[in-house]
Amino acid sequence: MALKIIKKYPLLLPALLLVIVLPWVSPSAYIVRVFIEIFFFAAMGNAWNIIGGFGRQTSWASATFFSVGAYTSVLLFVKGGGISPWISAILGMAIAALLALIIGLPCFRLRGVFFSIATIACATIFRQLLIYFEGFTGGSLGLTLGVRMGDSLWNLNFLNDIPFYYIALIWMIVSVGIVIFIERNKLGYYLRAICEDQDAAEALGIRSSRVKLLAFVISCIMLAFTGTLYAFKVGFIDPNVVASHDMSIRVGIVAILGGMGTKWGPIIGALISVPLLEISNAYLQNIGGGGLGWVVYGLIIVLVVLFRPKGLISIWDDVMEKIKAKKARQLDKGGTV
């Protein structure tokens, strides 16, 4: 299957080789940190894409499950005697799956905008709970992992960012594999059928609420695992960052900007949105109290959505269609390809 993918996407292998060697040829550690952010948001965009792209159920509660993984792992490490994040990540994913069931069972009775509003309400409640129980979660001040010395893969502690770069890269690749597996199996077919016409799909025997709930659970588990990795990368978490509406919106934008319901859309979206936000904040932070950077960021996203409603990946699709059409015309004229 890997050879088929590489043959279909000839630029994929050179791009992969480039990101593998990037940390060793990069002139700045800052570039490495930006790419780590890109990989994490691409993975979260893939997770969101399962329910939001294939199922067309727009969830704005991504930060809730992201923070479940982050808080579970940090709490167990700080207050549990240094439990490894690889172990606590399993518990975080289990809690995220349970919470997804609790939220999904009633919310998937709703459709369209009403489902989205319900997920916003759930995310708001969860964030306020994190702030309220400050004796346990640290409240609005959050939690810190403290000073950690040495290199340890078991505890996700490194002296520089390069190991995290490869961990984030591998997780992004795995998340793409999960999306491809879902797309090519029964769950993906059911989600697309529900997306096209839910009533017709149910008439054919597809239990739409159960299918969407399964997709939602898988998505939330992936978000929780990303939250664990992200928390140990930054070494600090607080509800105003990891559980904020801003985080949920950024995750959704990654998939929408790149292309909803596509394999590579979230990666393209992350490659555009993360550096775009970094650049706008860096060069426009002193104008308008720092708000102009966000204005420019939002304006560019609006323009992309207006002129490329299928996402930036549609540019590649259009180019390939023109190449195929040109080859077909050459064949019709008796030429050579």
Number of C-alpha atoms within 10 A of each C-alpha: 6 7 8 8 11 13 12 10 10 10 10 13 12 11 10 13 10 12 15 13 10 16 20 12 8 11 10 10 13 11 14 20 17 15 21 23 20 26 26 25 31 32 30 33 34 35 32 35 32 31 26 24 25 26 26 20 23 20 22 26 30 29 30 32 31 29 32 28 33 30 29 23 30 27 20 18 18 14 10 11 9 14 17 17 26 16 13 22 26 18 19 27 27 18 19 28 22 15 16 22 17 11 19 22 14 12 19 19 11 16 12 11 12 14 20 17 17 20 21 18 13 15 24 17 12 20 23 15 14 22 19 14 12 14 9 13 21 18 19 18 14 19 21 17 16 9 7 13 9 8 13 12 13 11 16 19 19 17 11 11 16 17 17 21 23 16 16 25 22 14 19 24 16 14 21 22 14 17 22 15 13 17 20 10 10 11 19 21 15 22 26 18 20 23 17 13 10 18 13 12 18 15 9 10 8 17 14 21 19 13 18 25 19 18 23 26 24 20 27 34 26 24 32 34 29 26 30 27 23 24 25 22 19 10 16 19 25 23 24 18 16 26 27 20 20 14 21 23 15 20 30 28 22 31 32 27 26 31 26 31 26 24 23 19 27 36 29 20 27 28 20 17 24 20 16 19 15 14 14 18 19 12 12 18 15 12 11 10 9 15 14 17 23 16 14 16 18 15 12 14 17 14 11 17 18 11 10 16 16 19 24 22 21 16 12 10 11 11 11 12 12 12 12 12 12 13 15 14 13 13 12 10 9 9 10 8 9
